[in-house]
Amino acid sequence: MNTLSRRAFAQLLAALPAAGASWPLLANTPGKLLVGYPAGGTLDTTARHLADAWRREGRTFIVDNRAGAAGRIANSQLKREAADGNTLLCTHTSALTIYPHVYTKLQYDAEADFVPVSSVVTAGCAFAVSGNVPASVKTLPDYVAWVRQTPNAALYASPATGSVAHFLGYQLSEAGGLKLEHIAYRGSAPAMQDLLGGQIPAYFGFVADFLPYLQQGKVRILGVTSEQRSRFLPNVPTFGEQGFGQIRGAETYGVFAPPGTPADTVNALHAAIDKASRDAALRAGYEKVGLEVRTRTPKEFAAMIRQERETWAPVVRASGFRMEE
């Protein structure tokens, strides 16, 4: 082997990842995290805290906001990206578990076009009423009784059509023998503004939506849909504690790779997410906005998605709700 060949061979070896490396190929190239919502939202915040944690480890990922169509634009883009571990998608799992049952013309295959890497955080859901609702309505049974006596109040809002909150509200309507009308908003912020202003009597949203307003006394949170009480709202009982145990649900935000991404690359990316989940600044950032860190292996994450897709199918079907998009 001549000198030039030796030098070229040494450069080639240096470019390859070391055994057990934390990152896949092209580790010196800035990566990209696709996000289907505008900057400042909960999903965007999830992606940016993860990217910041990776940056502190010397690996750059740029958040690429492809907002629109309830995240479906970014979700559809993933299948067009190279399967080299350098372009990933951060999205909510309802895009893969609920959307397939809702949208008749979904531009992606919820199973074939996504490689689950890891869940990152869980966003718990909660149900609240405005300050205009009588003070005697303090529990879910109180709410059901009040709506029966006040038919013109038989409506609730959610942050988006086809969201987890949308169908949790449908389940409450069915379980309570009510006929609640769903009002869909484009995001949590406008829904919360109307709830605080008393324009809507009830809102099914995320725990994080309510945290900034707990001390104002303008809303009352009647229940959370997690199996256990939220650590952010320890005094709020679960739906199960109030006789509505069949109503459970939360939103999970996770990271996905393009179809065809090698298993070794997926496992390396999961290891990087799992390591980042122990970053003190990342955990503090998530806690500030009411998100709970929860990572899963690629196999565990894929199994969770399959199970939730099966769970939501009969709920969406029973609601009769479909969208021609």
C-alpha positions, 0 to 999 in steps of 0.5 A, spaced: 500 500 500 503 506 497 503 512 502 497 516 498 493 509 499 494 509 506 492 516 507 486 515 504 484 509 507 486 512 514 481 518 512 476 513 510 476 509 517 476 516 521 469 518 517 466 511 519 462 511 526 466 508 532 463 501 534 458 503 539 457 510 537 451 514 539 450 517 532 449 514 525 453 516 519 454 523 517 454 525 524 458 531 522 452 534 518 447 538 521 440 534 522 433 536 521 427 535 525 421 536 521 415 539 526 408 539 523 406 545 527 408 553 528 414 555 532 412 556 540 407 550 540 407 544 545 410 539 539 415 545 537 417 546 544 418 538 545 423 538 538 427 544 540 428 542 547 431 535 544 435 539 539 438 543 545 440 537 549 443 534 543 447 540 541 450 540 548 453 533 546 456 536 540 450 534 535 446 539 531 439 538 529 435 544 526 428 544 527 424 545 520 417 547 521 412 545 516 406 547 519 399 546 516 393 541 515 394 538 523 401 536 522 399 532 516 404 536 511 410 534 515 408 527 516 407 526 509 414 529 508 418 524 512 417 518 507 421 522 501 427 523 506 433 519 506 433 513 510 440 515 513 438 518 520 439 525 519 432 527 517 427 525 523 420 527 524 417 529 531 410 528 531 404 526 536 402 519 535 394 521 534 397 522 527 398 515 526 393 512 531 387 516 530 388 520 523 387 513 519 380 512 522 378 520 521 381 522 514 379 518 508 384 521 503 390 521 508 397 522 504 401 517 508 401 510 510 401 510 518 404 503 518 409 503 512 411 510 512 414 511 519 419 508 523 418 509 530 425 511 534 422 513 541 417 516 545 419 523 548 414 526 552 407 525 554 402 530 554 396 529 559 389 531 558 384 534 562 377 537 562 375 544 565 369 548 565 369 556 565 368 561 571 361 562 568 359 555 569 355 555 576 360 554 582 356 548 584 359 544 578 365 541 581 366 534 579 364 530 573 357 528 575 356 535 577 357 537 570 353 531 567 347 533 571 348 541 570 348 539 562 342 535 563 338 541 566 341 546 561 341 543 554 343 550 551 350 548 555 351 542 551 357 543 548 365 543 549 371 545 545 377 541 543 384 544 540 383 541 534 378 536 530 380 529 530 384 530 536 385 525 542 381 531 546 375 531 541 374 523 542 375 524 549 369 529 549 365 524 545 366 519 550 364 523 555 358 525 552 356 518 551 358 515 558 354 521 561 348 520 556 349 527 553 349 530 546 355 534 547 356 538 541 364 539 539 367 545 537 374 545 534 379 550 535 385 551 531 390 550 537 390 550 544 391 558 545 384 561 542 380 555 545 383 557 552 382 565 551 374 563 549 374 559 556 377 564 560 372 569 557 366 565 558 365 564 551 365 556 551 362 553 557 367 547 557 374 545 554 377 538 553 385 540 552 392 538 555 394 539 562 399 544 560 394 548 557 391 550 564 397 551 568 398 558 567 391 560 569 391 555 575 391 561 580 386 566 576 380 562 578 377 563 572 377 555 570 375 549 574 379 543 572 374 537 573 378 531 571 384 528 568 384 522 563 390 519 565 390 512 569 393 516 575 393 523 577 397 528 574 403 530 578 402 537 575 395 537 578 395 533 584 388 535 587 384 534 581 381 527 581 382 522 575 376 520 570 376 513 573 376 516 580 369 519 578 366 513 575 368 514 568 374 509 568 372 507 561 375 514 558 382 514 558 387 518 554 393 522 553 397 525 547 404 522 546 410 526 542 415 522 539 421 521 534 420 517 527 425 516 522 424 515 514 422 508 512 428 503 510 432 506 516 437 501 518 435 498 525 442 500 527 441 507 525 434 507 529 437 504 535 443 509 535 438 514 535 434 511 540 440 511 545 441 518 543 434 520 545 434 516 551 441 519 554 438 526 552 432 524 556 436 525 563 439 532 561 437 536 567 435 542 562 431 538 558 427 535 563 426 542 567 424 545 560 419 540 559 416 540 566 415 548 565 410 546 560 407 540 563 410 535 559 412 528 562 418 525 560 417 518 557 422 514 552 420 507 549 425 503 545 423 502 538 419 496 539 416 498 545 414 504 541 411 501 535 407 496 539 404 502 543 402 505 537 399 499 534 395 498 540 392 505 540 390 505 533 386 499 535 383 502 541 381 508 537 378 505 531 371 503 534 371 510 538 372 514 532 367 509 528 361 509 533 362 517 533 361 517 525 366 522 524 370 522 518 373 528 514 374 528 506 381 530 506 
